[in-house]
């Protein structure tokens, strides 16, 4: 979408839809990896991450906007949403589902997950520059903080080792 000043903008609805799709993609990738790995600690981490992604998608779905849009803005919003959905339809950024599923090293698996979360933060920060709605910017900043929290949690798990992650999915 483009404003009269030529600046691309996305609405809260656009951001919500793209965030939900990214989280669903991440959830699916983590569930596939959990089903494929033999190590129980890695499986537990992947299942925990899948549940986190699912929780985020549900949380993002609750985001609403109070902004009233004109007919022209509604049409632009629809076009912007379609563009964003096409951009991330199956996007898992650097998360290679097959490589993740074949990974047998705990540290390597968590490093891959951290990279995916970091790529997600980068994408959301990119979107942050494309939104003009104050409410959308605030919600996007919350999303970014959530993804950064995942990166920190994964670093703590890597430091603590596999034994600390057993039964993590049950928590």
ZAVEXLUM-353783 format. One line per 4 residues: number of its first residue (from 0); their letters; for each residue x, y, z of C-alpha. Coordinates in steps of 0.2 Angstrom, whole numbers, plus 5000, padded with zeros to 4 digits. Each point is the difference from the previous one (the first is absolute). Layout:
NUM = a = X:Y:Z; ...;
***
This chain:
0 = xxxx = 5000:5000:5000; 5006:5018:4997; 4995:5016:5008; 4998:5017:4991;
4 = xxxx = 5018:5003:5006; 5006:4985:4990; 5004:4990:5016; 4995:4982:5001;
8 = xxxx = 4989:4996:5015; 4991:4985:5007; 4986:5000:5012; 4997:4990:5017;
12 = xxxx = 4990:4987:4990; 5015:4998:4988; 5012:4998:5014; 4989:4988:5009;
16 = xxxx = 4998:4989:4985; 5018:4999:4996; 5005:4996:5018; 4987:4986:5001;
20 = xxxx = 5007:4993:4984; 5018:5001:5006; 4995:4992:5017; 4991:4986:4991;
24 = xxxx = 5014:4996:4989; 5012:4999:5014; 4988:4989:5010; 4999:4988:4986;
28 = xxxx = 5019:4999:4997; 5003:4997:5019; 4986:4987:5000; 5008:4991:4985;
32 = xxxx = 5017:5001:5008; 4993:4993:5017; 4992:4985:4991; 5017:4996:4991;
36 = xxxx = 5013:5002:5013; 5005:4985:5012; 5007:5010:5014; 4987:5004:5013;
40 = xxxx = 5007:5016:5006; 5001:5007:4982; 4982:4993:4997; 4994:5009:5016;
44 = xxxx = 5008:5017:4995; 4992:4998:4983; 4983:4997:5007; 5002:5014:5013;
48 = xxxx = 5005:5012:4985; 4985:4993:4990; 4988:5004:5015; 5008:5017:5002;
52 = xxxx = 4997:5004:4981; 4982:4994:5002; 4998:5011:5015; 5007:5015:4991;
56 = xxxx = 4988:4997:4985; 4985:4999:5011; 5006:5016:5009; 5003:5009:4984;
60 = xxxx = 4982:4995:4994; 4993:5010:5015; 5008:5016:4993; 4987:5012:4995;
64 = xxxx = 5000:5017:4993; 4989:5015:5004; 5005:5009:4984; 4985:5004:4988;
68 = xxxx = 5006:4998:4982; 4992:5008:4985; 4994:4989:4985; 5017:5004:4991;
72 = xxxx = 5010:4996:5015; 4991:4983:5002; 5004:4996:4982; 5018:5004:5003;
76 = xxxx = 5000:4990:5016; 4994:4985:4991; 5014:5002:4987; 5013:5002:5013;
80 = xxxx = 4994:4985:5009; 5001:4989:4985; 5017:5006:4996; 5006:4996:5017;
84 = xxxx = 4992:4983:5000; 5008:4996:4984; 5017:5006:5007; 4999:4988:5015;
88 = xxxx = 4988:4986:4994; 5012:4986:5005; 5015:5011:5006; 5010:4993:5015;
92 = xxxx = 5014:5011:4996; 5017:4992:5004; 4991:4985:5008; 5003:4985:4989;
96 = xxxx = 4987:4988:5005; 5009:4985:4993; 5017:5005:5008; 4992:5003:5016;
100 = xxxx = 4991:4983:5000; 5017:4991:4996; 5010:5009:5013; 5006:4989:5014;
104 = xxxx = 5011:5013:5009; 4990:5009:5014; 5011:5016:4999; 4998:5001:4981;
108 = xxxx = 4981:4997:5001; 4998:5015:5012; 5012:5010:4990; 4989:4998:4984;
112 = xxxx = 4984:5004:5011; 5009:5016:5006; 5004:5005:4982; 4982:4998:4995;
116 = xxxx = 4994:5010:5014; 5013:5013:4996; 4995:5001:4982; 4982:5002:5005;
120 = xxxx = 5005:5015:5011; 5009:5007:4985; 4985:4998:4989; 4988:5008:5013;
124 = xxxx = 5013:5015:5002; 4999:5002:4981; 4981:5001:5001; 5001:5012:5014;
128 = xxxx = 5007:5013:4988; 4985:4997:4989; 4986:5003:5012; 4993:5017:5003;
132 = xxxx = 4986:4996:5012; 5006:5003:5018; 4990:4985:5006; 5008:4989:4988;
136 = xxxx = 5017:5006:5004; 4997:4996:5019; 4993:4983:4996; 5015:4996:4989;
140 = xxxx = 5012:5005:5013; 4992:4988:5012; 5002:4986:4987; 5018:5005:4998;
144 = xxxx = 5003:4999:5019; 4991:4983:5001; 5012:4993:4986; 5015:5007:5009;
148 = xxxx = 4995:4991:5016; 5000:4984:4990; 5018:5003:4995; 5005:5003:5018;
152 = xxxx = 4991:4985:5006; 5009:4989:4987; 5017:5007:5005; 4996:4996:5018;
156 = xxxx = 4995:4982:4995; 5016:4998:4990; 5010:5006:5015; 4991:4988:5011;
160 = xxxx = 5001:4985:4989; 4988:4986:4994; 4996:4994:5017; 4992:5016:5005;
164 = xxxx = 4988:4999:4986; 4992:4983:5003; 4981:5000:5002; 5001:5019:4995;
168 = xxx = 4985:4998:4989; 4990:4994:5016; 5003:5017:5009;
***
